[in-house]
Amino acid sequence: LGLYSDPRVQVIANPVEMTEVVQLASVSIVPLRMGSGTRLKILEAFAWGLPVDCRCSSVTRAASMM
């Protein structure tokens, strides 16, 4: 995607503690199209008060869980 070369983007894989990551985040990006973990990631981002950028099908499924 070329995001790794953008100095404004920091990709953190498998963080030990999400609290520290969320406090530094401006947005949550959920690029996955399927899988139950996708919906949980969206709901977690909403719970932290972060805006979410993701595919519409993921949001639709997450909204049905609320």
Disulfide bonds with the S-S distance in Angstrom:
none
